Amino acid sequence: MNRTIIKKTTSTLSRKWLAFKMTLRFIILAIMFEIAYVLIHLLFLIVMGVTNLDQTYAFIAFKPFILPILIIGSFVGCGYMLYRFMLRPLQHLEDVAKAAQQLAPPTDVPIILPGNLKDLENDLNHVREQSLQSLQHARQIEQRKEDLLIYLAHDLKTPLTSILGYLKLLEDEPNISPELIQKYSGIARKKAERLQDLINEFFEITRFSTHQLSLEPAKTHLSRMLMQITYEFYPILVEKGLEWELQIPENIEIVCDADKLERAIDNLIRNAINYSYSNTKISFSLLSTDTGVTICIQNAGQTIPPEKLERIFEQFYRLDTSRSSATGNAGLGLAIAREIIELHCGTITAHSKDETIQFVIQLPFDSKPHEKN
């Protein structure tokens, strides 16, 4: 904000300096004209005196008109210079009007004005670039809305179809055994839970996209919170044949929004579970440094190519689209995690090599959230 104020102040001073220079130039030219005009008349009178032409009848008859002509000529000369100085701003105004046409709509072609309007040229080009960025941002938001609808329709269709299918089986088979009823209802319940997770993810990313997310930082016992999160995942790990390898020291505290940070960690753990080889370990470590804490989640899984690793935090991006229906993943979990970490003034990075996938979070001890632009 200070830079904006300084820039506006500098721009105002530049325009005032330009006006002062034009005024000073006009005054100097007017004085030089008057001096030159008077000197020419004096030279004329000297020549007339030296040649004795001032004694002729014609000069004597013309003599009474010399002073009025001198005064009238002076006014005419100054008036003409004033007209030229007034005409130049009008010409500049025409140039500025033509340049303004490039702002609606903005184009990539830079605005070029005369040399003495360079400051105004820079201002207009700055406005043009900002307009282009705003237009691009609006298009991205519109495209994001379209993507949201497309992905929502696609991802909700699979679990919803399964739910309706199993309910239809229960309806069409009146003599179905209790075992099949339990099996079908259990599958339908799991699909409904997956559907609920998808809807929650879409609502969450919509909140982030519309800048409605705000943090409520408070002193948090991070060690205890992370131990609780990992403990809650034990049943899922057992179901998938996975194990924890925990390195969480005690009594580490930071200032953060515990609920939202828990959501980010939860998303990263789910991602590790979904992309882990069976019968392997998921490493979860917490390290305290001089400036903050480092959280590392590592699992054994298929190596992610560099081109995919660069896009892994993008909204709706999936490493393996064929697995999205099975995992219930809408491609939003990592994007949400990054949003939350960055709002805590932290960083999150992804690494993958030799069939390992690693996410590293770095957070300051006191997270002072900054507003999103």
VEXFIMAR-183289 format. One record per residue (C-alpha): residue number from 1; residue in one letter; chain; x, y, z. Coordinates in nm, 4 decimals. Example, Ala and Ser with C-alpha at 12.3 -4.5 7.8 and 13.67 -1.06 7.14 Angstrom:
BEGIN
1:a:A:1.2300:-0.4500:0.7800
2:s:A:1.3670:-0.1060:0.7140
***
This chain:
BEGIN
1:m:A:0.0000:0.0000:0.0000
2:n:A:0.2877:0.2359:0.0782
3:r:A:0.4270:0.1732:-0.2698
4:t:A:0.0929:0.2713:-0.4226
5:i:A:0.0826:0.5958:-0.2221
6:i:A:0.4420:0.6776:-0.3178
7:k:A:0.3696:0.6053:-0.6841
8:k:A:0.0574:0.8260:-0.6831
9:t:A:0.2477:1.1053:-0.5099
10:t:A:0.5350:1.0776:-0.7590
11:s:A:0.2919:1.0818:-1.0511
12:t:A:0.1176:1.3942:-0.9137
13:l:A:0.4487:1.5712:-0.8622
14:s:A:0.5538:1.4789:-1.2165
15:r:A:0.2386:1.6321:-1.3640
16:k:A:0.2818:1.9454:-1.1535
17:w:A:0.6443:1.9695:-1.2645
18:l:A:0.5375:1.9320:-1.6278
19:a:A:0.2821:2.2133:-1.5877
20:f:A:0.5426:2.4307:-1.4177
21:k:A:0.7945:2.3680:-1.6983
22:m:A:0.5396:2.4579:-1.9683
23:t:A:0.4426:2.7774:-1.7842
24:l:A:0.8046:2.8735:-1.7313
25:r:A:0.8807:2.8033:-2.0981
26:f:A:0.5944:3.0262:-2.2087
27:i:A:0.7084:3.3118:-1.9837
28:i:A:1.0680:3.2851:-2.1081
29:l:A:0.9600:3.2764:-2.4742
30:a:A:0.7253:3.5717:-2.4185
31:i:A:1.0043:3.7769:-2.2605
32:m:A:1.2487:3.6830:-2.5366
33:f:A:0.9914:3.7741:-2.7989
34:e:A:0.9275:4.1130:-2.6392
35:i:A:1.2983:4.1873:-2.6130
36:a:A:1.3597:4.0808:-2.9732
37:y:A:1.0553:4.2752:-3.0895
38:v:A:1.1705:4.5945:-2.9152
39:l:A:1.5287:4.5520:-3.0396
40:i:A:1.4044:4.5159:-3.3984
41:h:A:1.2068:4.8404:-3.3649
42:l:A:1.5059:5.0174:-3.2142
43:l:A:1.7244:4.8905:-3.4955
44:f:A:1.4673:5.0183:-3.7418
45:l:A:1.4671:5.3649:-3.5822
46:i:A:1.8496:5.3736:-3.5748
47:v:A:1.8681:5.2792:-3.9413
48:m:A:1.6097:5.5427:-4.0267
49:g:A:1.8080:5.8058:-3.8284
50:v:A:2.1450:5.7180:-3.9777
51:t:A:2.0105:5.7280:-4.3324
52:n:A:1.8085:6.0470:-4.2639
53:l:A:1.5001:5.8675:-4.3806
54:d:A:1.3301:5.9836:-4.0637
55:q:A:1.3195:6.3315:-4.2182
56:t:A:1.1113:6.2203:-4.5116
57:y:A:0.7478:6.3165:-4.5420
58:a:A:0.6363:5.9525:-4.5446
59:f:A:0.8166:5.8675:-4.2162
60:i:A:0.6874:6.1829:-4.0476
61:a:A:0.3335:6.0861:-4.1504
62:f:A:0.3936:5.7261:-4.0285
63:k:A:0.5632:5.8250:-3.6988
64:p:A:0.2433:5.8652:-3.4876
65:f:A:0.1497:5.5023:-3.5662
66:i:A:0.4805:5.3477:-3.4570
67:l:A:0.3929:5.3104:-3.0863
68:p:A:0.0421:5.1704:-3.1469
69:i:A:0.1853:4.9253:-3.4018
70:l:A:0.4534:4.8259:-3.1491
71:i:A:0.1908:4.7609:-2.8799
72:i:A:-0.0468:4.5787:-3.1147
73:g:A:0.2379:4.3638:-3.2526
74:s:A:0.3459:4.2775:-2.9025
75:f:A:-0.0035:4.1623:-2.8105
76:v:A:-0.0430:3.9713:-3.1366
77:g:A:0.2907:3.7944:-3.0898
78:c:A:0.2187:3.6997:-2.7313
79:g:A:-0.1312:3.5941:-2.8267
80:y:A:0.0011:3.3696:-3.1015
81:m:A:0.2492:3.2045:-2.8637
82:l:A:-0.0274:3.1586:-2.6075
83:y:A:-0.2427:2.9992:-2.8764
84:r:A:0.0381:2.7607:-2.9658
85:f:A:0.0860:2.6674:-2.6022
86:m:A:-0.2874:2.6121:-2.5629
87:l:A:-0.3016:2.4144:-2.8859
88:r:A:-0.0286:2.1752:-2.7721
89:p:A:-0.2257:2.0467:-2.4695
90:l:A:-0.5231:1.9953:-2.6989
91:q:A:-0.3027:1.7904:-2.9285
92:h:A:-0.1786:1.5976:-2.6275
93:l:A:-0.5377:1.5498:-2.5200
94:e:A:-0.6142:1.3978:-2.8591
95:d:A:-0.3149:1.1666:-2.8220
96:v:A:-0.4318:1.0653:-2.4757
97:a:A:-0.7864:1.0055:-2.6049
98:k:A:-0.6510:0.7736:-2.8745
99:a:A:-0.4372:0.5975:-2.6162
100:a:A:-0.7386:0.5565:-2.3881
101:q:A:-0.9131:0.3630:-2.6638
102:q:A:-0.6504:0.0920:-2.6104
103:l:A:-0.7794:0.0458:-2.2570
104:a:A:-1.1303:-0.0602:-2.3610
105:p:A:-1.0741:-0.3418:-2.4041
106:p:A:-0.7043:-0.3555:-2.3076
107:t:A:-0.4581:-0.4953:-2.5600
108:d:A:-0.1011:-0.6234:-2.5511
109:v:A:0.0125:-0.3293:-2.7674
110:p:A:0.1972:-0.0735:-2.5483
111:i:A:0.0726:0.2859:-2.5375
112:i:A:0.3156:0.5407:-2.6862
113:l:A:0.2827:0.9167:-2.6220
114:p:A:0.5063:1.2164:-2.7088
115:g:A:0.8304:1.2564:-2.5174
116:n:A:0.7060:1.5133:-2.2659
117:l:A:0.4175:1.2810:-2.1704
118:k:A:0.6322:0.9857:-2.0695
119:d:A:0.5022:0.9893:-1.7115
120:l:A:0.1439:0.9778:-1.8358
121:e:A:0.2444:0.7071:-2.0832
122:n:A:0.3840:0.4975:-1.7984
123:d:A:0.0660:0.5491:-1.5950
124:l:A:-0.1576:0.4456:-1.8855
125:n:A:0.0554:0.1401:-1.9571
126:h:A:0.0369:0.0483:-1.5897
127:v:A:-0.3434:0.0748:-1.6026
128:r:A:-0.3449:-0.1287:-1.9253
129:e:A:-0.1379:-0.4049:-1.7668
130:q:A:-0.3582:-0.4084:-1.4568
131:s:A:-0.6680:-0.4272:-1.6762
132:l:A:-0.5174:-0.7183:-1.8685
133:q:A:-0.4403:-0.8974:-1.5433
134:s:A:-0.7914:-0.8326:-1.4116
135:l:A:-0.9418:-0.9580:-1.7362
136:q:A:-0.7255:-1.2676:-1.7249
137:h:A:-0.8170:-1.3239:-1.3607
138:a:A:-1.1881:-1.2904:-1.4424
139:r:A:-1.1502:-1.5441:-1.7225
140:q:A:-0.9697:-1.7819:-1.4884
141:i:A:-1.2480:-1.7484:-1.2309
142:e:A:-1.5088:-1.8140:-1.4980
143:q:A:-1.3131:-2.1142:-1.6240
144:r:A:-1.2790:-2.2377:-1.2676
145:k:A:-1.6550:-2.2202:-1.2233
146:e:A:-1.7050:-2.4191:-1.5412
147:d:A:-1.4469:-2.6749:-1.4291
148:l:A:-1.6181:-2.6969:-1.0920
149:l:A:-1.9506:-2.7815:-1.2546
150:i:A:-1.7910:-3.0339:-1.4895
151:y:A:-1.5988:-3.2114:-1.2171
152:l:A:-1.8930:-3.1956:-0.9791
153:a:A:-2.1203:-3.3610:-1.2354
154:h:A:-1.8585:-3.6250:-1.3183
155:d:A:-1.7476:-3.7113:-0.9659
156:l:A:-2.0929:-3.7169:-0.8087
157:k:A:-2.2325:-3.9369:-1.0828
158:t:A:-2.0353:-4.2535:-0.9939
159:p:A:-2.1188:-4.2865:-0.6210
160:l:A:-2.4746:-4.1653:-0.6781
161:t:A:-2.5273:-4.4282:-0.9499
162:s:A:-2.3946:-4.6972:-0.7159
163:i:A:-2.6238:-4.5878:-0.4333
164:l:A:-2.9289:-4.5926:-0.6587
165:g:A:-2.8253:-4.9294:-0.8029
166:y:A:-2.7942:-5.1053:-0.4677
167:l:A:-3.1136:-4.9466:-0.3370
168:k:A:-3.2867:-5.0719:-0.6513
169:l:A:-3.1591:-5.4240:-0.5798
170:l:A:-3.2986:-5.4077:-0.2290
171:e:A:-3.6309:-5.2860:-0.3673
172:d:A:-3.6592:-5.5453:-0.6475
173:e:A:-3.5675:-5.8499:-0.4368
174:p:A:-3.8254:-5.8905:-0.1570
175:n:A:-3.6867:-6.2298:-0.0470
176:i:A:-3.3280:-6.1147:-0.0210
177:s:A:-3.1287:-6.2658:0.2645
178:p:A:-3.0261:-6.0587:0.5663
179:e:A:-2.6623:-6.1092:0.4679
180:l:A:-2.7175:-5.9516:0.1253
181:i:A:-2.9235:-5.6729:0.2797
182:q:A:-2.6357:-5.5974:0.5135
183:k:A:-2.3847:-5.6192:0.2267
184:y:A:-2.5831:-5.3967:-0.0117
185:s:A:-2.6702:-5.1409:0.2551
186:g:A:-2.3066:-5.1323:0.3675
187:i:A:-2.1871:-5.0630:0.0134
188:a:A:-2.4550:-4.7963:-0.0311
189:r:A:-2.3496:-4.6349:0.2973
190:k:A:-1.9838:-4.6245:0.1897
191:k:A:-2.0818:-4.4692:-0.1426
192:a:A:-2.2951:-4.2135:0.0422
193:e:A:-2.0012:-4.1282:0.2690
194:r:A:-1.7805:-4.0869:-0.0391
195:l:A:-2.0457:-3.8628:-0.1914
196:q:A:-2.0510:-3.6547:0.1277
197:d:A:-1.6716:-3.6189:0.1196
198:l:A:-1.6861:-3.4990:-0.2403
199:i:A:-1.9509:-3.2399:-0.1636
200:n:A:-1.7549:-3.1180:0.1386
201:e:A:-1.4422:-3.0813:-0.0765
202:f:A:-1.6240:-2.8813:-0.3393
203:f:A:-1.7773:-2.6506:-0.0798
204:e:A:-1.4350:-2.6048:0.0794
205:i:A:-1.2563:-2.5149:-0.2430
206:t:A:-1.5413:-2.2789:-0.3360
207:r:A:-1.4866:-2.0928:-0.0101
208:f:A:-1.1166:-2.0615:-0.0865
209:s:A:-1.1812:-1.9454:-0.4433
210:t:A:-1.4116:-1.6684:-0.3248
211:h:A:-1.1621:-1.5551:-0.0568
212:q:A:-1.3966:-1.6307:0.2343
213:l:A:-1.1375:-1.8260:0.4326
214:s:A:-1.0084:-1.6638:0.7489
215:l:A:-0.7861:-1.8043:1.0196
216:e:A:-0.8359:-1.7963:1.3952
217:p:A:-0.4841:-1.8570:1.5270
218:a:A:-0.4318:-1.9698:1.8851
219:k:A:-0.1591:-2.1399:2.0840
220:t:A:-0.1740:-2.5095:1.9931
221:h:A:-0.0013:-2.8174:2.1339
222:l:A:0.1122:-2.9412:1.7934
223:s:A:0.2650:-3.2682:1.9166
224:r:A:-0.0584:-3.3746:2.0826
225:m:A:-0.2673:-3.2701:1.7830
226:l:A:-0.0571:-3.4699:1.5359
227:m:A:-0.0567:-3.7786:1.7589
228:q:A:-0.4365:-3.7585:1.7753
229:i:A:-0.4653:-3.7267:1.3958
230:t:A:-0.2397:-4.0256:1.3293
231:y:A:-0.4221:-4.2333:1.5917
232:e:A:-0.7554:-4.1752:1.4164
233:f:A:-0.6126:-4.3221:1.0945
234:y:A:-0.5090:-4.6571:1.2469
235:p:A:-0.8267:-4.8430:1.1347
236:i:A:-0.7815:-4.7232:0.7741
237:l:A:-0.4154:-4.8191:0.7728
238:v:A:-0.4953:-5.1680:0.9059
239:e:A:-0.7629:-5.2114:0.6388
240:k:A:-0.5078:-5.1285:0.3640
241:g:A:-0.2208:-5.3246:0.5181
242:l:A:-0.0200:-5.0126:0.6102
243:e:A:0.1711:-4.9114:0.9217
244:w:A:0.2759:-4.5873:1.0870
245:e:A:0.6388:-4.4965:1.1426
246:l:A:0.6044:-4.1995:1.3781
247:q:A:0.8696:-3.9563:1.4983
248:i:A:0.6736:-3.6943:1.6891
249:p:A:0.8597:-3.5383:1.9839
250:e:A:0.6578:-3.4149:2.2803
251:n:A:0.5711:-3.0629:2.3931
252:i:A:0.6091:-2.8726:2.0664
253:e:A:0.3701:-2.5776:2.0505
254:i:A:0.2942:-2.3211:1.7795
255:v:A:0.0379:-2.0505:1.7127
256:c:A:-0.1985:-2.1660:1.4375
257:d:A:-0.5594:-2.2330:1.3435
258:a:A:-0.5768:-2.5890:1.4757
259:d:A:-0.8956:-2.6887:1.2906
260:k:A:-0.7739:-2.5774:0.9489
261:l:A:-0.4208:-2.7079:0.9981
262:e:A:-0.5719:-3.0419:1.0975
263:r:A:-0.7680:-3.0366:0.7706
264:a:A:-0.4469:-2.9827:0.5724
265:i:A:-0.2641:-3.2669:0.7529
266:d:A:-0.5682:-3.4912:0.7120
267:n:A:-0.5688:-3.4338:0.3344
268:l:A:-0.1977:-3.5148:0.3070
269:i:A:-0.2374:-3.8368:0.5083
270:r:A:-0.5322:-3.9480:0.2939
271:n:A:-0.3264:-3.8787:-0.0155
272:a:A:-0.0401:-4.0889:0.1246
273:i:A:-0.2799:-4.3746:0.2035
274:n:A:-0.4415:-4.3665:-0.1406
275:y:A:-0.1082:-4.3789:-0.3240
276:s:A:0.0870:-4.6186:-0.0987
277:y:A:0.1926:-4.9681:-0.1907
278:s:A:0.0225:-5.2355:0.0193
279:n:A:0.2064:-5.3687:0.3258
280:t:A:0.4378:-5.0677:0.3519
281:k:A:0.5000:-4.7995:0.6135
282:i:A:0.3998:-4.4326:0.6107
283:s:A:0.6602:-4.2153:0.7803
284:f:A:0.5319:-3.9150:0.9775
285:s:A:0.7842:-3.6878:1.1492
286:l:A:0.7857:-3.3563:1.3328
287:l:A:1.1021:-3.1509:1.3786
288:s:A:1.1530:-2.8270:1.5682
289:t:A:1.3987:-2.5758:1.4154
290:d:A:1.5257:-2.2321:1.5134
291:t:A:1.2558:-2.0539:1.3108
292:g:A:0.9638:-2.2962:1.3287
293:v:A:0.8626:-2.6564:1.2735
294:t:A:0.8971:-2.9033:0.9874
295:i:A:0.6381:-3.1754:0.9258
296:c:A:0.7279:-3.4562:0.6856
297:i:A:0.4921:-3.7232:0.5481
298:q:A:0.6527:-3.9937:0.3343
299:n:A:0.5093:-4.3077:0.1792
300:a:A:0.6214:-4.5810:-0.0581
301:g:A:0.4473:-4.5489:-0.3920
302:q:A:0.4928:-4.5112:-0.7626
303:t:A:0.7447:-4.2376:-0.8444
304:i:A:0.5745:-3.9188:-0.9631
305:p:A:0.7249:-3.7780:-1.2857
306:p:A:0.8670:-3.4229:-1.2556
307:e:A:0.6080:-3.2774:-1.4971
308:k:A:0.3256:-3.4098:-1.2777
309:l:A:0.5018:-3.3149:-0.9546
310:e:A:0.4992:-2.9494:-1.0638
311:r:A:0.1184:-2.9556:-1.0975
312:i:A:0.0360:-3.1684:-0.7967
313:f:A:-0.1033:-2.8760:-0.5931
314:e:A:-0.3310:-2.7472:-0.8707
315:q:A:-0.7051:-2.7607:-0.8183
316:f:A:-0.8747:-3.0641:-0.9774
317:y:A:-0.5406:-3.2137:-1.0826
318:r:A:-0.5168:-3.5894:-1.0386
319:l:A:-0.2098:-3.8077:-1.0650
320:d:A:-0.4169:-4.1049:-1.1790
321:t:A:-0.7650:-4.0258:-1.3097
322:s:A:-0.8498:-4.3965:-1.3257
323:r:A:-0.8230:-4.4165:-0.9467
324:s:A:-1.0376:-4.1134:-0.8693
325:s:A:-1.3631:-4.3086:-0.8509
326:a:A:-1.2146:-4.5657:-0.6197
327:t:A:-1.0589:-4.3171:-0.3822
328:g:A:-1.3352:-4.0579:-0.3896
329:n:A:-1.0702:-3.7965:-0.4618
330:a:A:-1.1836:-3.4880:-0.6524
331:g:A:-0.8303:-3.3585:-0.6966
332:l:A:-0.8840:-3.0830:-0.4397
333:g:A:-0.7223:-3.2159:-0.1222
334:l:A:-0.3657:-3.1043:-0.1980
335:a:A:-0.4854:-2.7672:-0.3302
336:i:A:-0.6746:-2.7108:-0.0047
337:a:A:-0.3713:-2.8173:0.1990
338:r:A:-0.1487:-2.5680:0.0181
339:e:A:-0.4015:-2.2868:0.0686
340:i:A:-0.4125:-2.3505:0.4424
341:i:A:-0.0344:-2.3812:0.4812
342:e:A:0.0317:-2.0618:0.2851
343:l:A:-0.2276:-1.8715:0.4881
344:h:A:-0.0233:-1.9723:0.7932
345:c:A:0.2798:-1.8071:0.6255
346:g:A:0.4291:-2.1508:0.5703
347:t:A:0.5420:-2.3533:0.2705
348:i:A:0.4657:-2.7005:0.1390
349:t:A:0.6763:-2.8889:-0.1143
350:a:A:0.6486:-3.2296:-0.2814
351:h:A:0.9339:-3.4644:-0.3702
352:s:A:0.9376:-3.8039:-0.5357
353:k:A:1.2151:-4.0426:-0.6362
354:d:A:1.3045:-4.4110:-0.6028
355:e:A:0.9372:-4.5061:-0.5462
356:t:A:0.8892:-4.2709:-0.2528
357:i:A:0.6581:-3.9713:-0.2217
358:q:A:0.7357:-3.7034:0.0339
359:f:A:0.5529:-3.3874:0.1421
360:v:A:0.7393:-3.1357:0.3568
361:i:A:0.5591:-2.8596:0.5498
362:q:A:0.7458:-2.5726:0.7104
363:l:A:0.5578:-2.3488:0.9538
364:p:A:0.6728:-2.0588:1.1743
365:f:A:0.6158:-2.0801:1.5488
366:d:A:0.3793:-1.7828:1.5303
367:s:A:0.1664:-1.7913:1.2151
368:k:A:0.0428:-1.4424:1.1366
369:p:A:-0.1976:-1.4992:0.8482
370:h:A:-0.1885:-1.2589:0.5548
371:e:A:-0.4881:-1.1614:0.3449
372:k:A:-0.5323:-1.3102:0.0003
373:n:A:-0.5187:-1.0643:-0.2817
***
